Amino acid sequence: MTRTTLTPGDTPGADQRPGGDQASDTGSALSNGLKQRHLSMIALGGVIGAGLFVGSGAGIAAAGPSIVFAYAASGLLVMLVMRMLGEMSAANPASGSFSVHAERAIGPWAGFTSGWAFWFLLCVAVGLEGIGAAEIMSGWLPGTPEWAWVALFMVIFCGTNLAAVKNFGEFEFWFATLKVVAIVVFLVIGVLAILGVLPGSEAPGTSNLTGEGGFLPNGSEGFIIGLLASVFAYGGLETVTIAAAESERPAEGVAKAVRTAMWRIGVFYVGSMAVIVTLVPWDDPAVAEKGPYVATLDHLGIPGSGQIMNVVVLIALLSAMNANIYGASRMACSLVARGQGPRKLGRVFNGVPRIAVLASSFFGFVCVLLSYWRPDDVFAWLLNMIGAVILVVWFFTAASQLMLRRRTEREAPERLVVRMWLFPGLTWVALAAMAGVFVLMAKEPDTRVQLLSTGSLTVALALAGYLLQRKRAAAPAGVGKG
């Protein structure tokens, strides 16, 4: 068995590529087992999560038909973020993705803050997804304990991530394929029903869009709630920039994934929301209770639709578990390689950071146990702390791109194979939009708690990162940097 320990001095990629610097890492100790087809499907599947199939129901209930505009608006923000992230990741592929870019642009404390906040988010999300998948399995097999299903799923996906990275790629390839097929079939059925050519259905016209309170039934307040719900539904797109560092052609893979982000968001999110609110009254209780996709198929009289969508949701949850364990382990490994975490986490065995995989899986399973032991305080506190982490990550991403673009143009312009549109104008627009979302969160009682909790986590990590940065800067060369 081959074992490699990444240390800050290794800085993979710094001496292998023109223009590399001491803050970059391409995960050279990691394998390059992901193929282009894996990256393509990870990029496609990354935008189709359980939040889209189930969580969007709460947004529809709050915003009504205007949820289409909410998803379109937040989708535009996500496209800008992905374009910026794609520009930096294609120029400097790194398993630490935005954390590496933040360190290069702003300083080690910024890479520390965004990286460990994202790790924390993914680990808690693994637990949430495991609980959701277990609830579905227990519903199919009454009497089976949910904790046993969670344990089984954790063992399976921890095992696949402990093996070669190509196993993760294969699982995600087939998971993503099934999700894409499911949503495409749903969209085809929905469009046929809207046109009135689906057997047994009549064209609804605009009755559901303009009736029951109109297009904006709950006013601007309802639209804001729907907008906030839609913003967080887009989380997961970042995984492809992490995975690209372990692919055969990192820069090309990232570039291709980012360039197709626009039509993926437009078709999968905005398109499906438009189909749902056109076919089903927004205030139908089934939309929130069963989920909008199940409610739509039931409304059309599609036999067995509930169970079919449960299978799809289960696949989405398992896919997210798999991807989040992978993303958390690679982020932890990258942070350790830059001297920002316990060195043991950075040990790589045969191209896989197995200790980081085990640590990330263990933390996820602890979150599951907390959901049973302390659901009203500790687990609720964890959920609030991750509530706005993705926005923090996006903010660091935009700030980093604003600073790195000029530097790359001066030092290595040939590496800008992906360029941010209308730079720097749209970068500033994205930063202003994120600030606007933070303001909206502060105004809503439910999201205000999440904002404050996430803010506390971010400040604590930033302080720890700054102190570590000061300590390393003050230490003599070669001392205190492990």
N, C-alpha and C positions, 0 to 999 in steps of 0.2 A: 504493500500500500504506500502510495506516495503522499507525503504530507508537506504542505508549504505554509509558512506563517507570513502573512503580509505585514509589513511594518511601514511606518511613514517614509522611510528611506527608499522603499521599493518603488513608490510612485509609478505604478505601471503605466506605460505610455509616455511618460515624461521624456524618456531618452529614445523612444522608438518612432516618433513622428515629428516632423518639423513644426516648431511653434509650441510644442508641448511644454507645460510648466509644472511646477511642483505640487499644484493642487489638483491635477487631473489624475484620474485612474480609469483605465479601460478594462480592469479586471483581467490582466494578462495571466494570472495564476488560475483564473477560472477557465472553463472549457469554452469552445466555440461550437457547441453542438446544436444550436438552433439554426434551422434552415429558413430561407425566405418565405416558404409556405407557412411555417410556424408563425413568423412575425406578422404576416398578412392576416392570418386568422386571429392572432392575439389582438391585433389592432381592431379588427372587426368586432370580435367578441367582447373587447374591453368596454364598448359603449352599450352593451346589452346586458344589464344586470338585473337582479331581483328588484331593485328599486324602480326600474322602469315598469316591470310587469305588475308589481303590487303597490309600491310606494306612491306611484303617480295618482292613485285614487284619491288620496288626501288633497293633493293639489287641485284636482278637478272639482272636488267637493267645495273647495274654498273659492277658486277663481271662476268656475263655470267654463263656458266656451272660450273665455279669454286665456285659458291655460295654453292654447296654441301660441299666442303671442308671448306668453311667459317663457315657454320652452324655446321659442325662436330667439328671444332676447338673450337669455342665458346661454343658448347655443352659440350665438355670435361671440360672446365673451370667451367661451371655452375654445372656440376656433382660433381666436387671437392668442390665447395662452399656449395652445398646442403648436401654433406656428412659431412662437418665440422659443418654446422648448425644443422644437424640431431644429430650428436654426442653430442653437447652441449644441445640441446633441449630435447633429450631423458633423459639425465642425470638431467636436471633441467627444466622441462616444465614451460613456462612462457608466459603470454599473451603479454609481451613485447619482446619476442623472442631475436633477435640479440642485441637489445638495452640493455636488462638485462645482456646478456653475456658480452657486451662491458663494462658495468659498473662494473661488478664483476672482469673482467680481467684487465682493463686499468684504470678505475676511473669514477666517476659520470659524468665528463665533456664529456667523450666518449659516455656514454649511452644517455646523453642529446642531443649530436650532431647527432648521428645516428638515434635516435628515432624521433626527431622533423623534421629532413630532410626527413625521410621516410613519416611522417605524411603529410608534405607539398607536397611531390610527389604524394601521393595517392589522396589528395584533388583536386589538379590540374588535375590529370588523370580522376577523376570522371566527372569534367566539360568537358574534351575532349571527353570522351565516350558518355556523354549525347548529345553533339553536333553531333557526328557521327550518333548516333541512330536517332536523330531528322531529320537529312538530309535524311535518308532512308525512314522514315515515311512520310515526306513531298513529297518525290518522288512518293510514292504510292498514296498519297492523296493531289494532287496539290491544292494550295490555303490555306492550313493549315499552320499557322505560326510555325516556328521551335521552338521558345521560349516556345510556349504552350506545345509542346511535351516534351521538356526538363523539364519543370515544372512538367508535369504529371509523368515522370519517376522518378524525384527526390522525389516527394511525395510518390510514390509507394515503392521505395526502402528505403527511410527514414522510412516509416511506418513499413516495414517488419523488419528492424533492431531495431526499437523501441520496437517491440514485443519480444517474447521469442526467444532465439538464435536458437532454433530448426526450426523456420520459415526461418531464413537465411540458415540453413543447408538444408532444403527441397528445397528451390529455387535453391541453388547451385547444389544440387543433380540432379535435372531434367535438369537444364541448361547444366551441365557438361555431362550428359547422351546424350543429343541431339548433343552436339559438338563432342563427341567421336564417336557417330554413324555416323555423317556426314563425319568426316575425314577418318574413316575406310572404308566407302562406296567409297569415293573418291580414296583411295589407292587401293582398290580392282579393281575398274574400270580402274585406271591407269595401274596397273600391267597387266591386261587382254589386254589392248590396246598395251602395250609394247611387249607382247608376240604374238600379232597379232591374238588373238582369240576373241576379241570383235567384234560383228557383225558390218560391215560397216567400219572397220579400218584395216590398214596394219601396220605391225611391222616397226617402224621407224629406227631400228638399232642404229648406233652411229652417224648418219648424223647430228643431232642437237647438239651433244656433241663436234664434231670435226670440223663442218662447221662454216661458218660465223665468221671467226677470230680465231677459235680453242677453246680449253678449257679455255684459259685465254685471252679473246679477248681484254680487256682493260689494260692488263699488271698488274703489282703489285699494281698500284694506284687503279685500279678498284677493285681488290681483297680486298684491305684495306677498301674501302668504304663499300663493301659487308660484310666484317668482322665486322665492327663497327655497321652496321645495324642489323646484326644477334645477336650481344651481347645484345642489348637493347630489342630485341624481346623476350628474355627469362624472362623478369621481370614478377612477379606474382607467382613464385614458393614459395616465402617466406610466403604467406598467410597460408599455411597448418601448419606451425610451430606455428603461432599465434593462429589458430583455435584449435590446439591440446590441448591447456591449458583448453578449455571448453568442452573437450570430456570425455567420461566415463573412458578411459584408456590412458591418455596422452602419456606416454613413449612408449607404444606399438604402438599407432597410428602414432607417428612421425617415429619410427623405420621402420614400414611397408611402409610408404610413401616414405621415403628416399631410401630404398632398391630397390624400383621399378622405381626410377628416370631415371636410365640408359636406360632401354628399352623404356620408354615413350619418352625421347628425341630422341633416335635413330629412332623410328618408326614415330612419329608425325612430327618432324622437318626435320631431315636429309632425311628420307624416302620420304616425300612429295616433298622436293626440288629436289631429284633425279628423281622422276616421272615427275615433271613439266618440267625440262630442257631437259629430254629425249624425251618428246612428243611434245614440242612447241619450236620453235626457240627463243632463249633468247632475240633477238632484235625485236620481234613482238610487235608493239605499244600497242596491247591489254593487254599485261602482266602488264604494268604500269598503263594503263588507267582503265581497268576493274578489275584488280587484277589477280594474277597468277592462282588461282583456277577456276575462271569464264572463263578466257582465255583458260585454258586447256579443260574444259568441252565443251566450244563453239567449239574449234578446233576438238573435237571428235564428234561433231554434237549431243550432248545430248540435247533433247528438254527442254526448260524452265530452262536451267542451270543457267542463269543470275539471275532469280528471286529466284531460290532455294538457291543459294549462298548468295543472299541478306538477306534471312531469317536467314541463318546460321550466317552471319556477325552481324545481328541485335541481335541474341541470344548471340553471343560472347560479344558484347558491353554491353548489359544489365547485363550479368553475371559479367563482369568486374566492372560495376558500383556498383552492389550489394556487391561484394567481397571487393572493395576498401573502401566503406563506413564502412563496418564491420572492416576491418583491421585498418583504420585510427582511429576509435573510440576506439578500444582495445589498440592501441599503446598510444593514448592520456591518457586513463585510467591508463595504466601501468606507464607512466611517472609521473602522478599525485601521484600515490601510493608511488612513490619513492621521492616525494618532489620536482619534476622538472617541475611543471606546476600549473596553477590556481586550487585551491582545489575544486571549484565548478564542474570542468570538471570530477572529480573523483566520483561523486555521482552515486551510483548504485541503481536502482529501480527494485525490483523483479528479480535480477540477470542480469540486462541490464544497461550499462552505458548510459542512455538516453540523458543526457546533452552533452556528448561527441559525440553521434550520431548526435544530432541536430547541434552542432558546426561544425562537419566535413561536413555534408550535406550543411550547410549554406555557408561555405567557397567554396565548390564545385560549388554552384549555383552562387556565386559572380564571380567566374572564368568564368562562362558562360556569365554573363552580360558584363564582361570586353572584351570578344571576340567580342561582338557586339559594345560596346562603344569605345574601344581603341584597335582595332585589330593590329594596326601597331606598337604600342609602349609598352603599359603596358602588354597586353596579350602575345606579342612576348617575352617580358622580362621574364614573368613567365615561358614560355615554355623553354627558354634557361636555366633558373635557375634549372629546374628539369632534364635537358639533361643528366647529368652524375651522378645523385644521387644514382642510383642503384649500380654503381661501387663503390661509397663511402661506401655504406652499405656493399657490399661484402668485401671491404678492411678491415673494422672494424671486420667483421665476421672472416676472416682468421687470423687477428692479435690476436683476442680474443681466438680462438681455440688454437693457438700456445702457449698461456700463460696458458690457463685453463686445457689443457690436462694433463700436469705434476701434477698440483694441484689435479685434480680429481683422478689420479692414486695413489697419496699419501694418500688422505683423504677418498675417497669412491670409490675404483676401481669397486665395484659391480654395480655401476650406469652407467658404460660404456657399455651399451647394443648395442650401435652403435659406431664403431671405424673408425676413418679416416684411409684410406689406406696409408701404407708406411710412417707413421708419423716419423719425421717431414718433410721428403723430399718433399712429394707432397704438403704440406702446403706452403713451400717456393716456389715451382714451381708455385702455384696458385698466390701467392703475386707478383712474378716476371712477370707473365702473365698480371696481372692487371696493373702493372706499365707500361708494354709494350703497353697496350691499351691506357693508359693516354698519352703516348708519341705519339702514332699514332693520337690521337685526336688533340694533339697540332700541328701536321704537316698539318692537313686538315683545310682549311679556314672555312668551314661550322661548323665543330665540335669544332674548336678552341674557338669560341664564347661561345658555350655551356660549354666547359671545364672551361673557365674563370668565367662564371656566376655561375656555380655550385661551383667552388672553392671559390668564394666570399661568397656565402651562407654558405658553410661549415665552413669557417674561422669565419664568424660572429657568427654562432651557437656555435662553439668551444670556442670562447672568452666569450660568454654569459654563457655557461656551466661552464667554468673555474672560472669566477667571482662568480657564484652561489655556486660552490663548496667551494671556499675560504670563502665566507660569512657564509656558514653553518658550516664550520670547526672552524671559529673564534667565532661563537655564543655560549653562555653558553648552557648547556644541556637543551633541551626542549624549547629553544627560537629561533625564526627565522627559524624553520624547517617546517612550514606549507605552 
